[in-house]
Amino acid sequence: GDLVSFMQYPDLPTGVVGTGSTHHFALVVDSAEEQEAWRDYLRGHGVECTDVFDRGAFRSIYIRDPDGHIVEIATSGPGFPAGGPSA
């Protein structure tokens, strides 16, 4: 597995979403069932979470971190064809 680490710096100003900041980052899950389990878990713990968006090549749900940045949980496939989405 992979590890994502978050550092807390209480003396820094609150993060601001906008020009010059990270727009979002994505995490991947192996299946639609795993993604739905995460959605239900997050909602069950009071985290606002979107419904599933079907992106054609994958499915996504979205939450926001405490600074307002978007966190995407996407399925791993089927993905885009070789050469990109228009191929």
N, CA, C and O atoms as a GROMACS GRO file, in nm:
protein
  348
    1GLY      N    1   0.081  -0.119   0.000
    1GLY     CA    2   0.000   0.000   0.000
    1GLY      C    3   0.085   0.125   0.000
    1GLY      O    4   0.208   0.120   0.011
    2ASP      N    5   0.019   0.234  -0.013
    2ASP     CA    6   0.083   0.365  -0.011
    2ASP      C    7   0.044   0.439   0.116
    2ASP      O    8  -0.054   0.404   0.181
    3LEU      N    9   0.118   0.540   0.149
    3LEU     CA   10   0.094   0.618   0.269
    3LEU      C   11   0.085   0.764   0.231
    3LEU      O   12   0.170   0.815   0.157
    4VAL      N   13  -0.016   0.832   0.280
    4VAL     CA   14  -0.029   0.977   0.265
    4VAL      C   15  -0.020   1.035   0.405
    4VAL      O   16  -0.093   0.993   0.495
    5SER      N   17   0.068   1.130   0.423
    5SER     CA   18   0.089   1.190   0.554
    5SER      C   19   0.047   1.336   0.552
    5SER      O   20   0.080   1.409   0.458
    6PHE      N   21  -0.024   1.378   0.652
    6PHE     CA   22  -0.067   1.517   0.665
    6PHE      C   23   0.000   1.576   0.788
    6PHE      O   24   0.000   1.515   0.895
    7MET      N   25   0.056   1.693   0.773
    7MET     CA   26   0.123   1.760   0.884
    7MET      C   27   0.033   1.874   0.930
    7MET      O   28  -0.030   1.942   0.849
    8GLN      N   29   0.028   1.894   1.059
    8GLN     CA   30  -0.053   2.001   1.114
    8GLN      C   31   0.040   2.109   1.169
    8GLN      O   32   0.128   2.082   1.250
    9TYR      N   33   0.019   2.232   1.122
    9TYR     CA   34   0.097   2.346   1.166
    9TYR      C   35   0.000   2.453   1.218
    9TYR      O   36  -0.040   2.542   1.142
   10PRO      N   37  -0.039   2.446   1.344
   10PRO     CA   38  -0.144   2.534   1.394
   10PRO      C   39  -0.108   2.682   1.393
   10PRO      O   40  -0.197   2.767   1.400
   11ASP      N   41   0.021   2.716   1.384
   11ASP     CA   42   0.060   2.857   1.384
   11ASP      C   43   0.056   2.921   1.246
   11ASP      O   44   0.072   3.042   1.234
   12LEU      N   45   0.037   2.841   1.141
   12LEU     CA   46   0.029   2.897   1.006
   12LEU      C   47  -0.111   2.950   0.979
   12LEU      O   48  -0.207   2.905   1.041
   13PRO      N   49  -0.123   3.046   0.887
   13PRO     CA   50  -0.256   3.096   0.852
   13PRO      C   51  -0.338   2.985   0.785
   13PRO      O   52  -0.283   2.891   0.728
   14THR      N   53  -0.469   2.998   0.793
   14THR     CA   54  -0.558   2.903   0.729
   14THR      C   55  -0.531   2.899   0.580
   14THR      O   56  -0.508   3.003   0.517
   15GLY      N   57  -0.532   2.779   0.523
   15GLY     CA   58  -0.510   2.764   0.379
   15GLY      C   59  -0.617   2.835   0.297
   15GLY      O   60  -0.730   2.852   0.342
   16VAL      N   61  -0.580   2.876   0.176
   16VAL     CA   62  -0.671   2.945   0.087
   16VAL      C   63  -0.672   2.871  -0.047
   16VAL      O   64  -0.567   2.843  -0.105
   17VAL      N   65  -0.791   2.840  -0.095
   17VAL     CA   66  -0.804   2.777  -0.225
   17VAL      C   67  -0.807   2.886  -0.331
   17VAL      O   68  -0.882   2.983  -0.317
   18GLY      N   69  -0.728   2.872  -0.435
   18GLY     CA   70  -0.726   2.970  -0.542
   18GLY      C   71  -0.597   2.964  -0.620
   18GLY      O   72  -0.522   2.867  -0.612
   19THR      N   73  -0.572   3.070  -0.696
   19THR     CA   74  -0.453   3.078  -0.780
   19THR      C   75  -0.327   3.054  -0.697
   19THR      O   76  -0.308   3.115  -0.592
   20GLY      N   77  -0.244   2.964  -0.746
   20GLY     CA   78  -0.119   2.934  -0.678
   20GLY      C   79  -0.128   2.821  -0.577
   20GLY      O   80  -0.027   2.783  -0.519
   21SER      N   81  -0.247   2.768  -0.557
   21SER     CA   82  -0.260   2.657  -0.463
   21SER      C   83  -0.294   2.528  -0.539
   21SER      O   84  -0.328   2.530  -0.657
   22THR      N   85  -0.285   2.418  -0.468
   22THR     CA   86  -0.322   2.290  -0.527
   22THR      C   87  -0.472   2.289  -0.551
   22THR      O   88  -0.549   2.326  -0.462
   23HIS      N   89  -0.515   2.247  -0.669
   23HIS     CA   90  -0.658   2.238  -0.696
   23HIS      C   91  -0.719   2.117  -0.629
   23HIS      O   92  -0.817   2.130  -0.555
   24HIS      N   93  -0.662   1.999  -0.653
   24HIS     CA   94  -0.710   1.878  -0.586
   24HIS      C   95  -0.609   1.767  -0.602
   24HIS      O   96  -0.518   1.775  -0.686
   25PHE      N   97  -0.624   1.664  -0.523
   25PHE     CA   98  -0.545   1.544  -0.546
   25PHE      C   99  -0.638   1.425  -0.542
   25PHE      O  100  -0.745   1.429  -0.480
   26ALA      N  101  -0.597   1.319  -0.609
   26ALA     CA  102  -0.683   1.202  -0.625
   26ALA      C  103  -0.618   1.079  -0.565
   26ALA      O  104  -0.497   1.058  -0.574
   27LEU      N  105  -0.702   0.998  -0.504
   27LEU     CA  106  -0.664   0.867  -0.454
   27LEU      C  107  -0.742   0.765  -0.536
   27LEU      O  108  -0.851   0.795  -0.584
   28VAL      N  109  -0.686   0.646  -0.554
   28VAL     CA  110  -0.751   0.546  -0.637
   28VAL      C  111  -0.792   0.425  -0.553
   28VAL      O  112  -0.721   0.385  -0.460
   29VAL      N  113  -0.908   0.369  -0.587
   29VAL     CA  114  -0.955   0.244  -0.527
   29VAL      C  115  -0.974   0.143  -0.638
   29VAL      O  116  -0.986   0.179  -0.755
   30ASP      N  117  -0.977   0.015  -0.602
   30ASP     CA  118  -0.981  -0.091  -0.703
   30ASP      C  119  -1.117  -0.116  -0.766
   30ASP      O  120  -1.125  -0.171  -0.876
   31SER      N  121  -1.225  -0.075  -0.699
   31SER     CA  122  -1.357  -0.112  -0.752
   31SER      C  123  -1.462  -0.009  -0.713
   31SER      O  124  -1.443   0.071  -0.621
   32ALA      N  125  -1.574  -0.014  -0.784
   32ALA     CA  126  -1.688   0.073  -0.752
   32ALA      C  127  -1.741   0.040  -0.613
   32ALA      O  128  -1.785   0.129  -0.540
   33GLU      N  129  -1.738  -0.087  -0.575
   33GLU     CA  130  -1.787  -0.128  -0.443
   33GLU      C  131  -1.701  -0.069  -0.331
   33GLU      O  132  -1.754  -0.024  -0.229
   34GLU      N  133  -1.569  -0.068  -0.351
   34GLU     CA  134  -1.479  -0.009  -0.252
   34GLU      C  135  -1.503   0.141  -0.242
   34GLU      O  136  -1.502   0.198  -0.133
   35GLN      N  137  -1.523   0.205  -0.357
   35GLN     CA  138  -1.549   0.348  -0.359
   35GLN      C  139  -1.678   0.380  -0.284
   35GLN      O  140  -1.682   0.474  -0.204
   36GLU      N  141  -1.784   0.303  -0.310
   36GLU     CA  142  -1.912   0.326  -0.243
   36GLU      C  143  -1.899   0.302  -0.092
   36GLU      O  144  -1.964   0.370  -0.012
   37ALA      N  145  -1.816   0.204  -0.054
   37ALA     CA  146  -1.793   0.179   0.088
   37ALA      C  147  -1.726   0.300   0.153
   37ALA      O  148  -1.762   0.339   0.265
   38TRP      N  149  -1.629   0.361   0.084
   38TRP     CA  150  -1.565   0.482   0.136
   38TRP      C  151  -1.665   0.597   0.147
   38TRP      O  152  -1.668   0.668   0.247
   39ARG      N  153  -1.748   0.613   0.043
   39ARG     CA  154  -1.850   0.719   0.047
   39ARG      C  155  -1.941   0.700   0.168
   39ARG      O  156  -1.967   0.795   0.242
   40ASP      N  157  -1.989   0.578   0.189
   40ASP     CA  158  -2.080   0.552   0.300
   40ASP      C  159  -2.010   0.570   0.434
   40ASP      O  160  -2.069   0.623   0.528
   41TYR      N  161  -1.884   0.526   0.443
   41TYR     CA  162  -1.806   0.543   0.566
   41TYR      C  163  -1.789   0.692   0.598
   41TYR      O  164  -1.813   0.735   0.711
   42LEU      N  165  -1.747   0.770   0.498
   42LEU     CA  166  -1.725   0.913   0.520
   42LEU      C  167  -1.854   0.983   0.561
   42LEU      O  168  -1.855   1.060   0.657
   43ARG      N  169  -1.962   0.956   0.490
   43ARG     CA  170  -2.090   1.016   0.525
   43ARG      C  171  -2.134   0.974   0.665
   43ARG      O  172  -2.190   1.053   0.740
   44GLY      N  173  -2.109   0.848   0.699
   44GLY     CA  174  -2.144   0.798   0.831
   44GLY      C  175  -2.067   0.864   0.944
   44GLY      O  176  -2.109   0.860   1.060
   45HIS      N  177  -1.954   0.925   0.910
   45HIS     CA  178  -1.874   0.997   1.008
   45HIS      C  179  -1.887   1.149   0.994
   45HIS      O  180  -1.801   1.224   1.041
   46GLY      N  181  -1.993   1.194   0.928
   46GLY     CA  182  -2.023   1.336   0.920
   46GLY      C  183  -1.944   1.414   0.817
   46GLY      O  184  -1.944   1.537   0.820
   47VAL      N  185  -1.876   1.345   0.725
   47VAL     CA  186  -1.799   1.414   0.621
   47VAL      C  187  -1.888   1.430   0.498
   47VAL      O  188  -1.943   1.333   0.447
   48GLU      N  189  -1.902   1.554   0.451
   48GLU     CA  190  -1.980   1.577   0.328
   48GLU      C  191  -1.907   1.513   0.212
   48GLU      O  192  -1.788   1.535   0.191
   49CYS      N  193  -1.980   1.434   0.136
   49CYS     CA  194  -1.921   1.359   0.024
   49CYS      C  195  -2.021   1.361  -0.091
   49CYS      O  196  -2.141   1.344  -0.070
   50THR      N  197  -1.973   1.382  -0.212
   50THR     CA  198  -2.061   1.388  -0.328
   50THR      C  199  -2.117   1.249  -0.360
   50THR      O  200  -2.070   1.147  -0.310
   51ASP      N  201  -2.217   1.249  -0.444
   51ASP     CA  202  -2.261   1.125  -0.506
   51ASP      C  203  -2.152   1.082  -0.604
   51ASP      O  204  -2.057   1.156  -0.628
   52VAL      N  205  -2.166   0.964  -0.661
   52VAL     CA  206  -2.069   0.913  -0.758
   52VAL      C  207  -2.089   0.983  -0.891
   52VAL      O  208  -2.201   0.993  -0.941
   53PHE      N  209  -1.980   1.033  -0.949
   53PHE     CA  210  -1.980   1.090  -1.083
   53PHE      C  211  -1.920   0.988  -1.178
   53PHE      O  212  -1.809   0.940  -1.156
   54ASP      N  213  -1.992   0.953  -1.284
   54ASP     CA  214  -1.940   0.861  -1.386
   54ASP      C  215  -1.866   0.944  -1.488
   54ASP      O  216  -1.927   1.021  -1.563
   55ARG      N  217  -1.735   0.931  -1.493
   55ARG     CA  218  -1.650   1.008  -1.584
   55ARG      C  219  -1.623   0.933  -1.714
   55ARG      O  220  -1.541   0.976  -1.795
   56GLY      N  221  -1.691   0.822  -1.735
   56GLY     CA  222  -1.670   0.743  -1.856
   56GLY      C  223  -1.556   0.646  -1.840
   56GLY      O  224  -1.576   0.525  -1.847
   57ALA      N  225  -1.436   0.697  -1.820
   57ALA     CA  226  -1.318   0.613  -1.805
   57ALA      C  227  -1.296   0.568  -1.661
   57ALA      O  228  -1.219   0.476  -1.635
   58PHE      N  229  -1.365   0.632  -1.567
   58PHE     CA  230  -1.354   0.599  -1.424
   58PHE      C  231  -1.471   0.667  -1.353
   58PHE      O  232  -1.545   0.745  -1.413
   59ARG      N  233  -1.485   0.636  -1.224
   59ARG     CA  234  -1.589   0.698  -1.141
   59ARG      C  235  -1.521   0.774  -1.029
   59ARG      O  236  -1.415   0.734  -0.981
   60SER      N  237  -1.582   0.885  -0.986
   60SER     CA  238  -1.521   0.969  -0.883
   60SER      C  239  -1.622   1.013  -0.778
   60SER      O  240  -1.740   1.034  -0.807
   61ILE      N  241  -1.573   1.026  -0.654
   61ILE     CA  242  -1.645   1.096  -0.548
   61ILE      C  243  -1.550   1.202  -0.495
   61ILE      O  244  -1.428   1.191  -0.512
   62TYR      N  245  -1.605   1.305  -0.431
   62TYR     CA  246  -1.523   1.418  -0.386
   62TYR      C  247  -1.560   1.459  -0.245
   62TYR      O  248  -1.676   1.459  -0.205
   63ILE      N  249  -1.456   1.496  -0.170
   63ILE     CA  250  -1.471   1.557  -0.039
   63ILE      C  251  -1.377   1.678  -0.036
   63ILE      O  252  -1.300   1.699  -0.129
   64ARG      N  253  -1.385   1.756   0.071
   64ARG     CA  254  -1.292   1.868   0.090
   64ARG      C  255  -1.214   1.847   0.218
   64ARG      O  256  -1.268   1.803   0.320
   65ASP      N  257  -1.084   1.881   0.213
   65ASP     CA  258  -1.003   1.873   0.334
   65ASP      C  259  -1.034   1.994   0.423
   65ASP      O  260  -1.108   2.083   0.381
   66PRO      N  261  -0.978   2.000   0.544
   66PRO     CA  262  -1.010   2.112   0.634
   66PRO      C  263  -0.977   2.251   0.577
   66PRO      O  264  -1.035   2.350   0.621
   67ASP      N  265  -0.884   2.260   0.481
   67ASP     CA  266  -0.852   2.388   0.419
   67ASP      C  267  -0.937   2.415   0.295
   67ASP      O  268  -0.922   2.520   0.232
   68GLY      N  269  -1.026   2.324   0.260
   68GLY     CA  270  -1.116   2.345   0.147
   68GLY      C  271  -1.068   2.286   0.016
   68GLY      O  272  -1.137   2.300  -0.085
   69HIS      N  273  -0.952   2.220   0.015
   69HIS     CA  274  -0.903   2.158  -0.108
   69HIS      C  275  -0.983   2.033  -0.140
   69HIS      O  276  -1.029   1.963  -0.050
   70ILE      N  277  -0.998   2.005  -0.266
   70ILE     CA  278  -1.075   1.890  -0.312
   70ILE      C  279  -0.990   1.764  -0.305
   70ILE      O  280  -0.875   1.761  -0.348
   71VAL      N  281  -1.049   1.659  -0.250
   71VAL     CA  282  -0.988   1.526  -0.249
   71VAL      C  283  -1.081   1.435  -0.328
   71VAL      O  284  -1.200   1.422  -0.295
   72GLU      N  285  -1.027   1.373  -0.431
   72GLU     CA  286  -1.104   1.284  -0.518
   72GLU      C  287  -1.070   1.140  -0.484
   72GLU      O  288  -0.953   1.106  -0.465
   73ILE      N  289  -1.171   1.055  -0.477
   73ILE     CA  290  -1.150   0.911  -0.466
   73ILE      C  291  -1.206   0.852  -0.594
   73ILE      O  292  -1.328   0.852  -0.616
   74ALA      N  293  -1.117   0.800  -0.678
   74ALA     CA  294  -1.154   0.753  -0.812
   74ALA      C  295  -1.132   0.603  -0.825
   74ALA      O  296  -1.044   0.546  -0.759
   75THR      N  297  -1.211   0.540  -0.910
   75THR     CA  298  -1.187   0.400  -0.942
   75THR      C  299  -1.069   0.391  -1.038
   75THR      O  300  -1.037   0.488  -1.106
   76SER      N  301  -1.006   0.275  -1.043
   76SER     CA  302  -0.885   0.261  -1.124
   76SER      C  303  -0.912   0.234  -1.271
   76SER      O  304  -0.818   0.232  -1.350
   77GLY      N  305  -1.033   0.213  -1.310
   77GLY     CA  306  -1.054   0.183  -1.452
   77GLY      C  307  -1.198   0.196  -1.493
   77GLY      O  308  -1.286   0.226  -1.412
   78PRO      N  309  -1.222   0.173  -1.618
   78PRO     CA  310  -1.132   0.110  -1.713
   78PRO      C  311  -1.023   0.202  -1.766
   78PRO      O  312  -0.927   0.152  -1.826
   79GLY      N  313  -1.033   0.331  -1.748
   79GLY     CA  314  -0.929   0.423  -1.794
   79GLY      C  315  -0.952   0.470  -1.936
   79GLY      O  316  -1.046   0.427  -2.003
   80PHE      N  317  -0.865   0.559  -1.980
   80PHE     CA  318  -0.871   0.611  -2.115
   80PHE      C  319  -0.794   0.519  -2.210
   80PHE      O  320  -0.700   0.452  -2.166
   81PRO      N  321  -0.830   0.515  -2.337
   81PRO     CA  322  -0.751   0.436  -2.432
   81PRO      C  323  -0.612   0.497  -2.450
   81PRO      O  324  -0.591   0.614  -2.419
   82ALA      N  325  -0.519   0.418  -2.500
   82ALA     CA  326  -0.384   0.468  -2.524
   82ALA      C  327  -0.392   0.593  -2.611
   82ALA      O  328  -0.463   0.595  -2.711
   83GLY      N  329  -0.319   0.696  -2.574
   83GLY     CA  330  -0.321   0.820  -2.649
   83GLY      C  331  -0.409   0.926  -2.587
   83GLY      O  332  -0.410   1.039  -2.634
   84GLY      N  333  -0.486   0.893  -2.483
   84GLY     CA  334  -0.566   0.992  -2.414
   84GLY      C  335  -0.714   0.976  -2.437
   84GLY      O  336  -0.757   0.883  -2.506
   85PRO      N  337  -0.793   1.067  -2.379
   85PRO     CA  338  -0.938   1.054  -2.383
   85PRO      C  339  -1.000   1.066  -2.521
   85PRO      O  340  -1.111   1.017  -2.542
   86SER      N  341  -0.933   1.130  -2.615
   86SER     CA  342  -0.993   1.148  -2.749
   86SER      C  343  -0.949   1.039  -2.847
   86SER      O  344  -0.993   1.038  -2.962
   87ALA      N  345  -0.863   0.948  -2.803
   87ALA     CA  346  -0.812   0.844  -2.894
   87ALA      C  347  -0.919   0.742  -2.928
   87ALA      O  348  -0.892   0.648  -3.003
   0.00000   0.00000   0.00000
